[in-house]
Amino acid sequence: MENNVMEKATKYVDQSKQILPDSVMKNAKDFANIAGDQLGRAADLTEKQVKKYPLPAIGIAVGAGIGLGVLGTLLFRPRQQTLMNRFEDLELGSRLAKLYSKYF
């Protein structure tokens, strides 16, 4: 089985050129160029500010790293089992859970 993703992508782009008018394509290209220029200026400004204020930049980076680490730990840590799950682990508990689910 061949991987022809590039062929499909090329075909899709060719079809979109036929569907979309030239003015829309020109506006999209202009917008992409403007966005790229603004991103470049933002990167240059960030680099200048980091060179001008290195210690606060390090503090911000460390703080953001700690914050993201804590957030990730809180979101992705394993959850404690509920009392019902612990009870179901027992042989008697699984039987009672079936009985409970039958009536409730």
RAHUJO-V662037 format. One record per backbone hydrogen bond with DSSP energy under -0.5 kcal/mol. NH is the residue of the N-H (numbers start at 1). CO is the residue of the C=O. If there is no record, write none. Layout:
BEGIN
nh-><NH NH>
co-><CO CO>
END
This chain:
BEGIN
nh-><4 8 9 10 11 12 13 14 15 16 17 18 19 20 25 26 27 28 29 30 31 32 33 34 35 36 37 38 39 40 41 42 43 44 45 46 47 48 49 50 51 52 53 57 58 59 60 61 62 63 64 65 66 67 68 69 70 71 72 73 74 75 76 77 86 87 88 89 90 90 94 95 96 97 98 99 100 101 102 103 104>
co-><2 4 5 6 7 8 9 10 11 12 13 14 15 16 21 22 23 24 25 26 27 28 29 30 31 32 33 34 35 36 37 38 39 40 41 42 43 44 45 46 47 48 49 53 54 55 56 57 58 59 60 61 62 63 64 65 66 67 68 69 70 71 72 73 82 83 84 85 86 87 90 91 92 93 94 95 96 97 98 99 100>
END
